[in-house]
Amino acid sequence: HNQPQQRRATSLRPTQTQRLRSSNNNNSGTFFFTSGRHSSSQRIIISLITATQSSSTNTYTKMLTPSPSSHLSRSSTTNNRLSTPRRSPITTPTNTTMKKFKTALLLKYAFLAILILLVYFLLHINLQLIQRLDTNNNNGGVNQNNVATIRAKAANINNNNHQLRANSIETIGNNIKEMEEQALQNRLVTLREEVTTMQKKVDDMKQRMEHVKSIQRSSSASAILGVGGVRSSTKQTNKQLNRHTCTKDQETLQSNRLQKRFSEWWSHSACPDQVWMDHIDTLFADATSTSTTTQQPYLVLDIGCNKGYTSADFLDALSPGTNMNPHTLVTAIRAIAKEDDTKFDRDGGVCNDSKKALNKDRSTVRDVEVHCFEPSPATYEMLIRAHTKLMPKEEDGGAKWFIHNKGLHGTNGEMAWHSACAHAVGDELCTIVDEGTSDAITVPVVTVDKFLEETYPSSSSELPLVHMLKIDAEGLDPAVLQGSMNVLTQNRAIMVMFEFNPGLSEKGDHPHGMWGRNGNPRVTLMEVTSWLDDIGYDCYLDTHLPDENERNKGVLEAPGLYRITGDCMSKEPSVRGWANVVCASRKYGNVAERLLELATIVQT
């Protein structure tokens, strides 16, 4: 009874298995896509799904198909079936088999969902691409519109630029025209001023020429009448010196050496050696040998006398037998200080003037008149006492030293002076101050021309011959020169010496003077020397020669004088402290030539 059922079950099992295989084989390769051309991406997806189906089908078939070992076991145990319970003709799948089957189905449907999502994703991407293409097409139109707009704006900007350029050119042209017109007007005003100035100079020269002619007529008349002490014959040994002009190379060479000299010795021009003083008596004698008037004493005007060392220096050079010299003067000054139980500041002079070498001739006595002008009452009293000690008796012949308590200026009258003038001897602050200054003192002032007219009256308009006009007026030297107009324009001063001190007007505590940036009124050295050149004077910057100590240190030789006149100095020297300028009239050729010989650089 059991054998037929077993055979039946056995015969049914392969049939069921074959049905399942047939069913799976029929479904294989026809899942989702069955025919048609597919893209590469689609073919990849189909291959993946087909592989998955084949894998799941094989798995399921293996679960339902009994293994050969099971058949053998069954055959071998047939005889034992009588003792075992009966089985159902059809074997029911276990729970594990069903779970695997469900898992395979879930995988199948999961791949199906993934495929759907991929299709959706591709469609979405295609849609976005289409929208972007449409947007680009629309933007292309907008861009074309923008390009047109930009081109229109560019055209407008170009037109505006052309218009602005044209307007700018027109404006610049108008400005240039206005500037040219203004420049022409300014030049016209300047030319008118120059013409006016030239006219004044011409008128002045005419007056001078008339004055010279009147002097000549007066001299001729006196000679004819035999009066006035005029000599009947004159020597012509002294000739006028022609004006010397420097080349550009000479000017550059001298300027370089001068600036280097200031770095070697800052006060080389403040305390010069005055090498031109050697044999000054002979130079003055030769200069006056052609004079058409009666011989007169050597005349020296010491303006700004201070302690009197310039007066003593010229008295020793011109009349050494008088025994008035820097050595005897400092002895007298110190004796006066001892009498007053005091000590005068710098009693030997700022530049050690009391130690200068004396004239080797100690016996000659000549007719010399030195006028010392000192506005300080205190210094004036000291000088009077020194004069009494050194020159107690002044006879008609010989040297004379006249001391005046007055100042020299460009005007005549009285002026206010610093209170230091009343008490301190030789104080550098003794200078003119503004009217109304507290504690100021009043001192009379006079011009050089007025002083000479009053001191040496003459029947003619000719002023006396001044051999040396020395000026040290604490920055007011240009004013004193202005007050010497007549004596200078007539060339009645053989030599002129003045101090150039631009630093006085730049002092913080007590600025004064006419030199320098803050001069009141400001006057430059080049202006003064140019004016002196116009009236016949050659001017030089005095200097201190390199001494033995400097030469041992390698300092090169330097000239005794640096020429200013004749384009030899193109700009004002940058002096440190103060400097001294010495000038000579070209009318007295021997003196002017002597100064030129000492300016060795401009002769190379």
VENZI-V224786 format. One record per helix or strand. SS is the DSSP state (2 for helix, 1 for strand). FROM is the first residue (numbers start at 1). LEN is the number of residues. If there is no record, write none. Layout:
ss->SS from->FROM len->LEN
ss->SS from->FROM len->LEN
This chain:
ss->2 from->2 len->26
ss->2 from->40 len->25
ss->2 from->68 len->9
ss->2 from->78 len->6
ss->2 from->95 len->131
ss->2 from->248 len->17
ss->2 from->275 len->3
ss->2 from->280 len->11
ss->1 from->298 len->6
ss->2 from->309 len->10
ss->2 from->320 len->3
ss->2 from->326 len->14
ss->2 from->353 len->3
ss->1 from->368 len->6
ss->2 from->377 len->14
ss->1 from->399 len->6
ss->1 from->407 len->2
ss->1 from->413 len->5
ss->2 from->420 len->4
ss->1 from->432 len->1
ss->1 from->441 len->6
ss->2 from->448 len->8
ss->1 from->466 len->6
ss->2 from->477 len->6
ss->2 from->485 len->5
ss->1 from->493 len->8
ss->2 from->502 len->5
ss->2 from->525 len->10
ss->1 from->537 len->6
ss->2 from->548 len->5
ss->1 from->561 len->3
ss->1 from->579 len->7
ss->2 from->589 len->10
ss->2 from->600 len->4
